[in-house]
Amino acid sequence: MKALRVNIADCGHKKLVAAAVTSGFVLFDGNKHTKVKTSEDIFVAMIPRHEPINKHTARGIVKAMNEHGAKIST
C-alpha cells in the first residue's frame, strides 16, 4: 500500500474520508459524523462532517487509522 500524506493544518472532512477510503477502510454515515471501520467491522474513528477540522482532532483521527494498518503521514 502506498503511503499517504495529509496536511492536518488545513484538513477537512473530504481529505480525511479520501485518505480512509484509499487506506481500505469502510465508511458509514451517521447524523453529523462519518464512522470509519475496518473490513472486519472494528471501529476506528469518527470524522466530523465540517470544514476545516481542528488540527488536534485531525491528528487523532490519522493516529487511530494508522493504529489499524493505514500508512498516513502528517
CHARMM internal coordinates of N, CA and C (Angstrom, degrees):
IC EDIT
DIST 1 N 1 CA 1.4561
DIST 1 CA 1 C 1.5281
ANGL 1 N 1 CA 1 C 108.54
DIST 1 C 2 N 1.3005
ANGL 1 CA 1 C 2 N 116.65
DIHE 1 N 1 CA 1 C 2 N 135.14
DIST 2 N 2 CA 1.4589
ANGL 1 C 2 N 2 CA 122.66
DIHE 1 CA 1 C 2 N 2 CA 179.99
DIST 2 CA 2 C 1.5292
ANGL 2 N 2 CA 2 C 109.78
DIHE 1 C 2 N 2 CA 2 C -74.07
DIST 2 C 3 N 1.3217
ANGL 2 CA 2 C 3 N 116.31
DIHE 2 N 2 CA 2 C 3 N 138.20
DIST 3 N 3 CA 1.4608
ANGL 2 C 3 N 3 CA 121.40
DIHE 2 CA 2 C 3 N 3 CA 178.02
DIST 3 CA 3 C 1.5284
ANGL 3 N 3 CA 3 C 109.33
DIHE 2 C 3 N 3 CA 3 C -71.17
DIST 3 C 4 N 1.3093
ANGL 3 CA 3 C 4 N 116.23
DIHE 3 N 3 CA 3 C 4 N 136.96
DIST 4 N 4 CA 1.4617
ANGL 3 C 4 N 4 CA 122.34
DIHE 3 CA 3 C 4 N 4 CA 179.57
DIST 4 CA 4 C 1.5186
ANGL 4 N 4 CA 4 C 109.82
DIHE 3 C 4 N 4 CA 4 C -103.02
DIST 4 C 5 N 1.3166
ANGL 4 CA 4 C 5 N 115.83
DIHE 4 N 4 CA 4 C 5 N 157.54
DIST 5 N 5 CA 1.4599
ANGL 4 C 5 N 5 CA 121.40
DIHE 4 CA 4 C 5 N 5 CA 176.84
DIST 5 CA 5 C 1.5206
ANGL 5 N 5 CA 5 C 108.20
DIHE 4 C 5 N 5 CA 5 C -126.30
DIST 5 C 6 N 1.3441
ANGL 5 CA 5 C 6 N 116.16
DIHE 5 N 5 CA 5 C 6 N 127.89
DIST 6 N 6 CA 1.4599
ANGL 5 C 6 N 6 CA 122.20
DIHE 5 CA 5 C 6 N 6 CA 178.04
DIST 6 CA 6 C 1.5208
ANGL 6 N 6 CA 6 C 107.76
DIHE 5 C 6 N 6 CA 6 C -124.75
DIST 6 C 7 N 1.3162
ANGL 6 CA 6 C 7 N 116.51
DIHE 6 N 6 CA 6 C 7 N 126.80
DIST 7 N 7 CA 1.4597
ANGL 6 C 7 N 7 CA 121.60
DIHE 6 CA 6 C 7 N 7 CA 175.99
DIST 7 CA 7 C 1.5294
ANGL 7 N 7 CA 7 C 107.51
DIHE 6 C 7 N 7 CA 7 C -86.77
DIST 7 C 8 N 1.3399
ANGL 7 CA 7 C 8 N 117.14
DIHE 7 N 7 CA 7 C 8 N 106.67
DIST 8 N 8 CA 1.4609
ANGL 7 C 8 N 8 CA 119.74
DIHE 7 CA 7 C 8 N 8 CA -174.57
DIST 8 CA 8 C 1.5237
ANGL 8 N 8 CA 8 C 112.66
DIHE 7 C 8 N 8 CA 8 C -77.11
DIST 8 C 9 N 1.3276
ANGL 8 CA 8 C 9 N 118.25
DIHE 8 N 8 CA 8 C 9 N -12.04
DIST 9 N 9 CA 1.4613
ANGL 8 C 9 N 9 CA 120.42
DIHE 8 CA 8 C 9 N 9 CA -179.82
DIST 9 CA 9 C 1.5267
ANGL 9 N 9 CA 9 C 111.49
DIHE 8 C 9 N 9 CA 9 C -66.20
DIST 9 C 10 N 1.3305
ANGL 9 CA 9 C 10 N 118.02
DIHE 9 N 9 CA 9 C 10 N -34.61
DIST 10 N 10 CA 1.4631
ANGL 9 C 10 N 10 CA 120.88
DIHE 9 CA 9 C 10 N 10 CA 179.23
DIST 10 CA 10 C 1.5261
ANGL 10 N 10 CA 10 C 110.57
DIHE 9 C 10 N 10 CA 10 C -128.54
DIST 10 C 11 N 1.3028
ANGL 10 CA 10 C 11 N 115.48
DIHE 10 N 10 CA 10 C 11 N 40.67
DIST 11 N 11 CA 1.4583
ANGL 10 C 11 N 11 CA 121.40
DIHE 10 CA 10 C 11 N 11 CA -174.76
DIST 11 CA 11 C 1.5276
ANGL 11 N 11 CA 11 C 110.14
DIHE 10 C 11 N 11 CA 11 C -85.94
DIST 11 C 12 N 1.3198
ANGL 11 CA 11 C 12 N 114.85
DIHE 11 N 11 CA 11 C 12 N 143.99
DIST 12 N 12 CA 1.4516
ANGL 11 C 12 N 12 CA 121.17
DIHE 11 CA 11 C 12 N 12 CA 177.19
DIST 12 CA 12 C 1.5143
ANGL 12 N 12 CA 12 C 110.99
DIHE 11 C 12 N 12 CA 12 C -133.41
DIST 12 C 13 N 1.2988
ANGL 12 CA 12 C 13 N 115.41
DIHE 12 N 12 CA 12 C 13 N -176.26
DIST 13 N 13 CA 1.4551
ANGL 12 C 13 N 13 CA 122.80
DIHE 12 CA 12 C 13 N 13 CA -177.47
DIST 13 CA 13 C 1.5205
ANGL 13 N 13 CA 13 C 111.73
DIHE 12 C 13 N 13 CA 13 C -57.56
DIST 13 C 14 N 1.3172
ANGL 13 CA 13 C 14 N 116.65
DIHE 13 N 13 CA 13 C 14 N -46.44
DIST 14 N 14 CA 1.4696
ANGL 13 C 14 N 14 CA 120.41
DIHE 13 CA 13 C 14 N 14 CA -175.47
DIST 14 CA 14 C 1.5226
ANGL 14 N 14 CA 14 C 112.50
DIHE 13 C 14 N 14 CA 14 C -62.52
DIST 14 C 15 N 1.3275
ANGL 14 CA 14 C 15 N 117.96
DIHE 14 N 14 CA 14 C 15 N -40.87
DIST 15 N 15 CA 1.4613
ANGL 14 C 15 N 15 CA 121.07
DIHE 14 CA 14 C 15 N 15 CA -179.83
DIST 15 CA 15 C 1.5280
ANGL 15 N 15 CA 15 C 111.77
DIHE 14 C 15 N 15 CA 15 C -67.25
DIST 15 C 16 N 1.3394
ANGL 15 CA 15 C 16 N 116.87
DIHE 15 N 15 CA 15 C 16 N -41.36
DIST 16 N 16 CA 1.4584
ANGL 15 C 16 N 16 CA 119.69
DIHE 15 CA 15 C 16 N 16 CA -179.77
DIST 16 CA 16 C 1.5224
ANGL 16 N 16 CA 16 C 111.45
DIHE 15 C 16 N 16 CA 16 C -69.84
DIST 16 C 17 N 1.3310
ANGL 16 CA 16 C 17 N 117.49
DIHE 16 N 16 CA 16 C 17 N -37.68
DIST 17 N 17 CA 1.4681
ANGL 16 C 17 N 17 CA 120.65
DIHE 16 CA 16 C 17 N 17 CA 177.15
DIST 17 CA 17 C 1.5245
ANGL 17 N 17 CA 17 C 109.87
DIHE 16 C 17 N 17 CA 17 C -65.30
DIST 17 C 18 N 1.3211
ANGL 17 CA 17 C 18 N 117.55
DIHE 17 N 17 CA 17 C 18 N -41.85
DIST 18 N 18 CA 1.4625
ANGL 17 C 18 N 18 CA 120.82
DIHE 17 CA 17 C 18 N 18 CA 178.46
DIST 18 CA 18 C 1.5330
ANGL 18 N 18 CA 18 C 110.90
DIHE 17 C 18 N 18 CA 18 C -62.61
DIST 18 C 19 N 1.3194
ANGL 18 CA 18 C 19 N 117.21
DIHE 18 N 18 CA 18 C 19 N -40.20
DIST 19 N 19 CA 1.4631
ANGL 18 C 19 N 19 CA 120.84
DIHE 18 CA 18 C 19 N 19 CA 178.22
DIST 19 CA 19 C 1.5244
ANGL 19 N 19 CA 19 C 110.68
DIHE 18 C 19 N 19 CA 19 C -66.27
DIST 19 C 20 N 1.3341
ANGL 19 CA 19 C 20 N 117.85
DIHE 19 N 19 CA 19 C 20 N -38.62
DIST 20 N 20 CA 1.4609
ANGL 19 C 20 N 20 CA 121.55
DIHE 19 CA 19 C 20 N 20 CA 179.24
DIST 20 CA 20 C 1.5241
ANGL 20 N 20 CA 20 C 111.36
DIHE 19 C 20 N 20 CA 20 C -66.37
DIST 20 C 21 N 1.3264
ANGL 20 CA 20 C 21 N 117.07
DIHE 20 N 20 CA 20 C 21 N -43.13
DIST 21 N 21 CA 1.4678
ANGL 20 C 21 N 21 CA 121.09
DIHE 20 CA 20 C 21 N 21 CA 179.49
DIST 21 CA 21 C 1.5223
ANGL 21 N 21 CA 21 C 110.07
DIHE 20 C 21 N 21 CA 21 C -65.23
DIST 21 C 22 N 1.3240
ANGL 21 CA 21 C 22 N 117.25
DIHE 21 N 21 CA 21 C 22 N -43.86
DIST 22 N 22 CA 1.4605
ANGL 21 C 22 N 22 CA 121.50
DIHE 21 CA 21 C 22 N 22 CA 179.58
DIST 22 CA 22 C 1.5314
ANGL 22 N 22 CA 22 C 110.93
DIHE 21 C 22 N 22 CA 22 C -63.36
DIST 22 C 23 N 1.3251
ANGL 22 CA 22 C 23 N 117.16
DIHE 22 N 22 CA 22 C 23 N -31.99
DIST 23 N 23 CA 1.4631
ANGL 22 C 23 N 23 CA 121.41
DIHE 22 CA 22 C 23 N 23 CA 179.66
DIST 23 CA 23 C 1.5196
ANGL 23 N 23 CA 23 C 112.79
DIHE 22 C 23 N 23 CA 23 C -80.60
DIST 23 C 24 N 1.3223
ANGL 23 CA 23 C 24 N 117.75
DIHE 23 N 23 CA 23 C 24 N -5.69
DIST 24 N 24 CA 1.4552
ANGL 23 C 24 N 24 CA 120.73
DIHE 23 CA 23 C 24 N 24 CA 175.13
DIST 24 CA 24 C 1.5165
ANGL 24 N 24 CA 24 C 115.48
DIHE 23 C 24 N 24 CA 24 C 95.46
DIST 24 C 25 N 1.3154
ANGL 24 CA 24 C 25 N 118.45
DIHE 24 N 24 CA 24 C 25 N 15.03
DIST 25 N 25 CA 1.4572
ANGL 24 C 25 N 25 CA 121.12
DIHE 24 CA 24 C 25 N 25 CA 178.50
DIST 25 CA 25 C 1.5260
ANGL 25 N 25 CA 25 C 110.70
DIHE 24 C 25 N 25 CA 25 C -83.55
DIST 25 C 26 N 1.3319
ANGL 25 CA 25 C 26 N 115.67
DIHE 25 N 25 CA 25 C 26 N 160.10
DIST 26 N 26 CA 1.4585
ANGL 25 C 26 N 26 CA 122.88
DIHE 25 CA 25 C 26 N 26 CA 177.77
DIST 26 CA 26 C 1.5226
ANGL 26 N 26 CA 26 C 107.54
DIHE 25 C 26 N 26 CA 26 C -102.77
DIST 26 C 27 N 1.3409
ANGL 26 CA 26 C 27 N 117.05
DIHE 26 N 26 CA 26 C 27 N 135.89
DIST 27 N 27 CA 1.4623
ANGL 26 C 27 N 27 CA 121.33
DIHE 26 CA 26 C 27 N 27 CA -176.92
DIST 27 CA 27 C 1.5164
ANGL 27 N 27 CA 27 C 110.98
DIHE 26 C 27 N 27 CA 27 C -110.32
DIST 27 C 28 N 1.3393
ANGL 27 CA 27 C 28 N 115.67
DIHE 27 N 27 CA 27 C 28 N 142.79
DIST 28 N 28 CA 1.4584
ANGL 27 C 28 N 28 CA 122.99
DIHE 27 CA 27 C 28 N 28 CA 175.15
DIST 28 CA 28 C 1.5174
ANGL 28 N 28 CA 28 C 107.90
DIHE 27 C 28 N 28 CA 28 C -130.91
DIST 28 C 29 N 1.3291
ANGL 28 CA 28 C 29 N 116.53
DIHE 28 N 28 CA 28 C 29 N 132.67
DIST 29 N 29 CA 1.4554
ANGL 28 C 29 N 29 CA 120.57
DIHE 28 CA 28 C 29 N 29 CA -179.71
DIST 29 CA 29 C 1.5099
ANGL 29 N 29 CA 29 C 111.19
DIHE 28 C 29 N 29 CA 29 C -85.35
DIST 29 C 30 N 1.3315
ANGL 29 CA 29 C 30 N 115.43
DIHE 29 N 29 CA 29 C 30 N 131.32
DIST 30 N 30 CA 1.4474
ANGL 29 C 30 N 30 CA 122.45
DIHE 29 CA 29 C 30 N 30 CA 172.28
DIST 30 CA 30 C 1.5170
ANGL 30 N 30 CA 30 C 108.02
DIHE 29 C 30 N 30 CA 30 C -106.64
DIST 30 C 31 N 1.3359
ANGL 30 CA 30 C 31 N 117.81
DIHE 30 N 30 CA 30 C 31 N -161.33
DIST 31 N 31 CA 1.4577
ANGL 30 C 31 N 31 CA 120.31
DIHE 30 CA 30 C 31 N 31 CA 179.91
DIST 31 CA 31 C 1.5257
ANGL 31 N 31 CA 31 C 111.71
DIHE 30 C 31 N 31 CA 31 C -72.54
DIST 31 C 32 N 1.3347
ANGL 31 CA 31 C 32 N 116.75
DIHE 31 N 31 CA 31 C 32 N -53.21
DIST 32 N 32 CA 1.4596
ANGL 31 C 32 N 32 CA 120.47
DIHE 31 CA 31 C 32 N 32 CA -176.82
DIST 32 CA 32 C 1.5253
ANGL 32 N 32 CA 32 C 112.79
DIHE 31 C 32 N 32 CA 32 C -121.19
DIST 32 C 33 N 1.3312
ANGL 32 CA 32 C 33 N 117.06
DIHE 32 N 32 CA 32 C 33 N 1.18
DIST 33 N 33 CA 1.4523
ANGL 32 C 33 N 33 CA 121.87
DIHE 32 CA 32 C 33 N 33 CA -177.49
DIST 33 CA 33 C 1.5276
ANGL 33 N 33 CA 33 C 110.11
DIHE 32 C 33 N 33 CA 33 C -135.17
DIST 33 C 34 N 1.3050
ANGL 33 CA 33 C 34 N 115.79
DIHE 33 N 33 CA 33 C 34 N 159.24
DIST 34 N 34 CA 1.4541
ANGL 33 C 34 N 34 CA 122.55
DIHE 33 CA 33 C 34 N 34 CA 170.90
DIST 34 CA 34 C 1.5214
ANGL 34 N 34 CA 34 C 106.62
DIHE 33 C 34 N 34 CA 34 C -107.83
DIST 34 C 35 N 1.3303
ANGL 34 CA 34 C 35 N 116.58
DIHE 34 N 34 CA 34 C 35 N 123.86
DIST 35 N 35 CA 1.4551
ANGL 34 C 35 N 35 CA 121.04
DIHE 34 CA 34 C 35 N 35 CA -178.70
DIST 35 CA 35 C 1.5220
ANGL 35 N 35 CA 35 C 109.34
DIHE 34 C 35 N 35 CA 35 C -89.24
DIST 35 C 36 N 1.3163
ANGL 35 CA 35 C 36 N 115.67
DIHE 35 N 35 CA 35 C 36 N 134.86
DIST 36 N 36 CA 1.4626
ANGL 35 C 36 N 36 CA 122.35
DIHE 35 CA 35 C 36 N 36 CA -179.19
DIST 36 CA 36 C 1.5255
ANGL 36 N 36 CA 36 C 107.64
DIHE 35 C 36 N 36 CA 36 C -109.71
DIST 36 C 37 N 1.3457
ANGL 36 CA 36 C 37 N 115.66
DIHE 36 N 36 CA 36 C 37 N 126.51
DIST 37 N 37 CA 1.4631
ANGL 36 C 37 N 37 CA 121.37
DIHE 36 CA 36 C 37 N 37 CA 178.29
DIST 37 CA 37 C 1.5167
ANGL 37 N 37 CA 37 C 109.09
DIHE 36 C 37 N 37 CA 37 C -132.94
DIST 37 C 38 N 1.3330
ANGL 37 CA 37 C 38 N 115.41
DIHE 37 N 37 CA 37 C 38 N 158.58
DIST 38 N 38 CA 1.4556
ANGL 37 C 38 N 38 CA 120.64
DIHE 37 CA 37 C 38 N 38 CA 174.82
DIST 38 CA 38 C 1.5201
ANGL 38 N 38 CA 38 C 108.68
DIHE 37 C 38 N 38 CA 38 C -78.46
DIST 38 C 39 N 1.3114
ANGL 38 CA 38 C 39 N 116.80
DIHE 38 N 38 CA 38 C 39 N 171.49
DIST 39 N 39 CA 1.4667
ANGL 38 C 39 N 39 CA 120.29
DIHE 38 CA 38 C 39 N 39 CA 178.45
DIST 39 CA 39 C 1.5270
ANGL 39 N 39 CA 39 C 111.13
DIHE 38 C 39 N 39 CA 39 C -68.07
DIST 39 C 40 N 1.3495
ANGL 39 CA 39 C 40 N 117.94
DIHE 39 N 39 CA 39 C 40 N -17.66
DIST 40 N 40 CA 1.4645
ANGL 39 C 40 N 40 CA 122.45
DIHE 39 CA 39 C 40 N 40 CA 175.86
DIST 40 CA 40 C 1.5279
ANGL 40 N 40 CA 40 C 111.62
DIHE 39 C 40 N 40 CA 40 C -89.49
DIST 40 C 41 N 1.3340
ANGL 40 CA 40 C 41 N 117.76
DIHE 40 N 40 CA 40 C 41 N 11.44
DIST 41 N 41 CA 1.4652
ANGL 40 C 41 N 41 CA 125.25
DIHE 40 CA 40 C 41 N 41 CA 178.10
DIST 41 CA 41 C 1.5305
ANGL 41 N 41 CA 41 C 113.12
DIHE 40 C 41 N 41 CA 41 C 67.00
DIST 41 C 42 N 1.3268
ANGL 41 CA 41 C 42 N 116.75
DIHE 41 N 41 CA 41 C 42 N 34.61
DIST 42 N 42 CA 1.4646
ANGL 41 C 42 N 42 CA 121.91
DIHE 41 CA 41 C 42 N 42 CA 174.97
DIST 42 CA 42 C 1.5243
ANGL 42 N 42 CA 42 C 107.62
DIHE 41 C 42 N 42 CA 42 C -97.37
DIST 42 C 43 N 1.3431
ANGL 42 CA 42 C 43 N 116.07
DIHE 42 N 42 CA 42 C 43 N 126.20
DIST 43 N 43 CA 1.4559
ANGL 42 C 43 N 43 CA 121.23
DIHE 42 CA 42 C 43 N 43 CA -179.14
DIST 43 CA 43 C 1.5239
ANGL 43 N 43 CA 43 C 110.31
DIHE 42 C 43 N 43 CA 43 C -64.34
DIST 43 C 44 N 1.3372
ANGL 43 CA 43 C 44 N 116.64
DIHE 43 N 43 CA 43 C 44 N 135.54
DIST 44 N 44 CA 1.4618
ANGL 43 C 44 N 44 CA 122.06
DIHE 43 CA 43 C 44 N 44 CA -179.65
DIST 44 CA 44 C 1.5276
ANGL 44 N 44 CA 44 C 110.53
DIHE 43 C 44 N 44 CA 44 C -113.53
DIST 44 C 45 N 1.3214
ANGL 44 CA 44 C 45 N 118.13
DIHE 44 N 44 CA 44 C 45 N -57.14
DIST 45 N 45 CA 1.4666
ANGL 44 C 45 N 45 CA 121.36
DIHE 44 CA 44 C 45 N 45 CA -174.75
DIST 45 CA 45 C 1.5233
ANGL 45 N 45 CA 45 C 110.23
DIHE 44 C 45 N 45 CA 45 C -163.81
DIST 45 C 46 N 1.3399
ANGL 45 CA 45 C 46 N 115.06
DIHE 45 N 45 CA 45 C 46 N 169.68
DIST 46 N 46 CA 1.4623
ANGL 45 C 46 N 46 CA 122.21
DIHE 45 CA 45 C 46 N 46 CA 173.24
DIST 46 CA 46 C 1.5199
ANGL 46 N 46 CA 46 C 107.44
DIHE 45 C 46 N 46 CA 46 C -121.92
DIST 46 C 47 N 1.3246
ANGL 46 CA 46 C 47 N 115.86
DIHE 46 N 46 CA 46 C 47 N 128.86
DIST 47 N 47 CA 1.4609
ANGL 46 C 47 N 47 CA 121.21
DIHE 46 CA 46 C 47 N 47 CA 179.72
DIST 47 CA 47 C 1.5221
ANGL 47 N 47 CA 47 C 108.08
DIHE 46 C 47 N 47 CA 47 C -104.81
DIST 47 C 48 N 1.3512
ANGL 47 CA 47 C 48 N 117.73
DIHE 47 N 47 CA 47 C 48 N 117.52
DIST 48 N 48 CA 1.4642
ANGL 47 C 48 N 48 CA 119.30
DIHE 47 CA 47 C 48 N 48 CA 177.91
DIST 48 CA 48 C 1.5257
ANGL 48 N 48 CA 48 C 110.69
DIHE 47 C 48 N 48 CA 48 C -66.05
DIST 48 C 49 N 1.3376
ANGL 48 CA 48 C 49 N 116.40
DIHE 48 N 48 CA 48 C 49 N 144.75
DIST 49 N 49 CA 1.4657
ANGL 48 C 49 N 49 CA 121.47
DIHE 48 CA 48 C 49 N 49 CA -177.30
DIST 49 CA 49 C 1.5180
ANGL 49 N 49 CA 49 C 111.28
DIHE 48 C 49 N 49 CA 49 C -93.37
DIST 49 C 50 N 1.3125
ANGL 49 CA 49 C 50 N 116.16
DIHE 49 N 49 CA 49 C 50 N 70.58
DIST 50 N 50 CA 1.4605
ANGL 49 C 50 N 50 CA 119.65
DIHE 49 CA 49 C 50 N 50 CA 172.31
DIST 50 CA 50 C 1.5202
ANGL 50 N 50 CA 50 C 108.91
DIHE 49 C 50 N 50 CA 50 C -153.12
DIST 50 C 51 N 1.3107
ANGL 50 CA 50 C 51 N 115.28
DIHE 50 N 50 CA 50 C 51 N 163.93
DIST 51 N 51 CA 1.4556
ANGL 50 C 51 N 51 CA 122.92
DIHE 50 CA 50 C 51 N 51 CA -179.09
DIST 51 CA 51 C 1.5173
ANGL 51 N 51 CA 51 C 108.06
DIHE 50 C 51 N 51 CA 51 C -122.75
DIST 51 C 52 N 1.2764
ANGL 51 CA 51 C 52 N 122.70
DIHE 51 N 51 CA 51 C 52 N 134.04
DIST 52 N 52 CA 1.4535
ANGL 51 C 52 N 52 CA 128.35
DIHE 51 CA 51 C 52 N 52 CA -14.35
DIST 52 CA 52 C 1.5205
ANGL 52 N 52 CA 52 C 110.28
DIHE 51 C 52 N 52 CA 52 C -82.56
DIST 52 C 53 N 1.3208
ANGL 52 CA 52 C 53 N 115.55
DIHE 52 N 52 CA 52 C 53 N 166.10
DIST 53 N 53 CA 1.4573
ANGL 52 C 53 N 53 CA 122.16
DIHE 52 CA 52 C 53 N 53 CA 175.10
DIST 53 CA 53 C 1.5215
ANGL 53 N 53 CA 53 C 107.11
DIHE 52 C 53 N 53 CA 53 C -98.13
DIST 53 C 54 N 1.3211
ANGL 53 CA 53 C 54 N 116.47
DIHE 53 N 53 CA 53 C 54 N 139.68
DIST 54 N 54 CA 1.4544
ANGL 53 C 54 N 54 CA 122.26
DIHE 53 CA 53 C 54 N 54 CA 178.19
DIST 54 CA 54 C 1.5277
ANGL 54 N 54 CA 54 C 109.36
DIHE 53 C 54 N 54 CA 54 C -51.99
DIST 54 C 55 N 1.3354
ANGL 54 CA 54 C 55 N 117.08
DIHE 54 N 54 CA 54 C 55 N 138.62
DIST 55 N 55 CA 1.4627
ANGL 54 C 55 N 55 CA 119.76
DIHE 54 CA 54 C 55 N 55 CA -174.34
DIST 55 CA 55 C 1.5263
ANGL 55 N 55 CA 55 C 112.51
DIHE 54 C 55 N 55 CA 55 C -64.16
DIST 55 C 56 N 1.3154
ANGL 55 CA 55 C 56 N 118.14
DIHE 55 N 55 CA 55 C 56 N -29.64
DIST 56 N 56 CA 1.4646
ANGL 55 C 56 N 56 CA 120.50
DIHE 55 CA 55 C 56 N 56 CA 178.28
DIST 56 CA 56 C 1.5352
ANGL 56 N 56 CA 56 C 110.52
DIHE 55 C 56 N 56 CA 56 C -72.37
DIST 56 C 57 N 1.3126
ANGL 56 CA 56 C 57 N 116.42
DIHE 56 N 56 CA 56 C 57 N -38.04
DIST 57 N 57 CA 1.4598
ANGL 56 C 57 N 57 CA 121.09
DIHE 56 CA 56 C 57 N 57 CA 176.25
DIST 57 CA 57 C 1.5252
ANGL 57 N 57 CA 57 C 110.17
DIHE 56 C 57 N 57 CA 57 C -65.93
DIST 57 C 58 N 1.3270
ANGL 57 CA 57 C 58 N 117.21
DIHE 57 N 57 CA 57 C 58 N -44.51
DIST 58 N 58 CA 1.4613
ANGL 57 C 58 N 58 CA 121.43
DIHE 57 CA 57 C 58 N 58 CA 179.12
DIST 58 CA 58 C 1.5235
ANGL 58 N 58 CA 58 C 110.93
DIHE 57 C 58 N 58 CA 58 C -61.74
DIST 58 C 59 N 1.3287
ANGL 58 CA 58 C 59 N 116.95
DIHE 58 N 58 CA 58 C 59 N -41.45
DIST 59 N 59 CA 1.4665
ANGL 58 C 59 N 59 CA 120.80
DIHE 58 CA 58 C 59 N 59 CA 178.44
DIST 59 CA 59 C 1.5243
ANGL 59 N 59 CA 59 C 110.69
DIHE 58 C 59 N 59 CA 59 C -62.33
DIST 59 C 60 N 1.3251
ANGL 59 CA 59 C 60 N 117.85
DIHE 59 N 59 CA 59 C 60 N -40.42
DIST 60 N 60 CA 1.4570
ANGL 59 C 60 N 60 CA 121.57
DIHE 59 CA 59 C 60 N 60 CA 178.31
DIST 60 CA 60 C 1.5218
ANGL 60 N 60 CA 60 C 112.62
DIHE 59 C 60 N 60 CA 60 C -65.22
DIST 60 C 61 N 1.3333
ANGL 60 CA 60 C 61 N 116.57
DIHE 60 N 60 CA 60 C 61 N -38.67
DIST 61 N 61 CA 1.4661
ANGL 60 C 61 N 61 CA 120.93
DIHE 60 CA 60 C 61 N 61 CA 178.44
DIST 61 CA 61 C 1.5216
ANGL 61 N 61 CA 61 C 110.19
DIHE 60 C 61 N 61 CA 61 C -66.40
DIST 61 C 62 N 1.3275
ANGL 61 CA 61 C 62 N 116.91
DIHE 61 N 61 CA 61 C 62 N -44.56
DIST 62 N 62 CA 1.4688
ANGL 61 C 62 N 62 CA 120.90
DIHE 61 CA 61 C 62 N 62 CA 178.65
DIST 62 CA 62 C 1.5307
ANGL 62 N 62 CA 62 C 109.86
DIHE 61 C 62 N 62 CA 62 C -63.56
DIST 62 C 63 N 1.3156
ANGL 62 CA 62 C 63 N 117.66
DIHE 62 N 62 CA 62 C 63 N -41.09
DIST 63 N 63 CA 1.4641
ANGL 62 C 63 N 63 CA 121.52
DIHE 62 CA 62 C 63 N 63 CA 178.52
DIST 63 CA 63 C 1.5271
ANGL 63 N 63 CA 63 C 110.89
DIHE 62 C 63 N 63 CA 63 C -61.44
DIST 63 C 64 N 1.3264
ANGL 63 CA 63 C 64 N 116.98
DIHE 63 N 63 CA 63 C 64 N -42.96
DIST 64 N 64 CA 1.4675
ANGL 63 C 64 N 64 CA 120.78
DIHE 63 CA 63 C 64 N 64 CA 179.22
DIST 64 CA 64 C 1.5279
ANGL 64 N 64 CA 64 C 110.99
DIHE 63 C 64 N 64 CA 64 C -64.38
DIST 64 C 65 N 1.3318
ANGL 64 CA 64 C 65 N 117.42
DIHE 64 N 64 CA 64 C 65 N -40.39
DIST 65 N 65 CA 1.4633
ANGL 64 C 65 N 65 CA 119.98
DIHE 64 CA 64 C 65 N 65 CA 178.55
DIST 65 CA 65 C 1.5305
ANGL 65 N 65 CA 65 C 110.83
DIHE 64 C 65 N 65 CA 65 C -67.17
DIST 65 C 66 N 1.3301
ANGL 65 CA 65 C 66 N 117.12
DIHE 65 N 65 CA 65 C 66 N -37.15
DIST 66 N 66 CA 1.4623
ANGL 65 C 66 N 66 CA 120.54
DIHE 65 CA 65 C 66 N 66 CA 178.30
DIST 66 CA 66 C 1.5306
ANGL 66 N 66 CA 66 C 111.50
DIHE 65 C 66 N 66 CA 66 C -66.64
DIST 66 C 67 N 1.3187
ANGL 66 CA 66 C 67 N 117.33
DIHE 66 N 66 CA 66 C 67 N -33.22
DIST 67 N 67 CA 1.4640
ANGL 66 C 67 N 67 CA 120.83
DIHE 66 CA 66 C 67 N 67 CA 177.85
DIST 67 CA 67 C 1.5232
ANGL 67 N 67 CA 67 C 111.90
DIHE 66 C 67 N 67 CA 67 C -66.89
DIST 67 C 68 N 1.3251
ANGL 67 CA 67 C 68 N 116.59
DIHE 67 N 67 CA 67 C 68 N -20.03
DIST 68 N 68 CA 1.4628
ANGL 67 C 68 N 68 CA 121.39
DIHE 67 CA 67 C 68 N 68 CA -179.65
DIST 68 CA 68 C 1.5208
ANGL 68 N 68 CA 68 C 111.93
DIHE 67 C 68 N 68 CA 68 C -107.32
DIST 68 C 69 N 1.3320
ANGL 68 CA 68 C 69 N 117.74
DIHE 68 N 68 CA 68 C 69 N 22.50
DIST 69 N 69 CA 1.4500
ANGL 68 C 69 N 69 CA 120.72
DIHE 68 CA 68 C 69 N 69 CA 170.95
DIST 69 CA 69 C 1.5082
ANGL 69 N 69 CA 69 C 117.79
DIHE 68 C 69 N 69 CA 69 C 107.08
DIST 69 C 70 N 1.3190
ANGL 69 CA 69 C 70 N 118.96
DIHE 69 N 69 CA 69 C 70 N -6.41
DIST 70 N 70 CA 1.4590
ANGL 69 C 70 N 70 CA 119.88
DIHE 69 CA 69 C 70 N 70 CA 177.97
DIST 70 CA 70 C 1.5282
ANGL 70 N 70 CA 70 C 109.36
DIHE 69 C 70 N 70 CA 70 C -74.17
DIST 70 C 71 N 1.3122
ANGL 70 CA 70 C 71 N 116.10
DIHE 70 N 70 CA 70 C 71 N 158.56
DIST 71 N 71 CA 1.4685
ANGL 70 C 71 N 71 CA 120.99
DIHE 70 CA 70 C 71 N 71 CA 176.51
DIST 71 CA 71 C 1.5075
ANGL 71 N 71 CA 71 C 107.78
DIHE 70 C 71 N 71 CA 71 C -124.41
DIST 71 C 72 N 1.3459
ANGL 71 CA 71 C 72 N 114.63
DIHE 71 N 71 CA 71 C 72 N 74.97
DIST 72 N 72 CA 1.4628
ANGL 71 C 72 N 72 CA 121.45
DIHE 71 CA 71 C 72 N 72 CA -177.13
DIST 72 CA 72 C 1.5147
ANGL 72 N 72 CA 72 C 108.06
DIHE 71 C 72 N 72 CA 72 C -112.53
DIST 72 C 73 N 1.3205
ANGL 72 CA 72 C 73 N 116.58
DIHE 72 N 72 CA 72 C 73 N 125.09
DIST 73 N 73 CA 1.4652
ANGL 72 C 73 N 73 CA 120.25
DIHE 72 CA 72 C 73 N 73 CA 176.79
DIST 73 CA 73 C 1.5225
ANGL 73 N 73 CA 73 C 108.56
DIHE 72 C 73 N 73 CA 73 C -103.15
DIST 73 C 74 N 1.3327
ANGL 73 CA 73 C 74 N 114.82
DIHE 73 N 73 CA 73 C 74 N 156.10
DIST 74 N 74 CA 1.4615
ANGL 73 C 74 N 74 CA 120.02
DIHE 73 CA 73 C 74 N 74 CA -178.77
DIST 74 CA 74 C 1.5089
ANGL 74 N 74 CA 74 C 110.44
DIHE 73 C 74 N 74 CA 74 C -116.07
END
COOR INIT
IC SEED 1 N 1 CA 1 C
IC BUILD
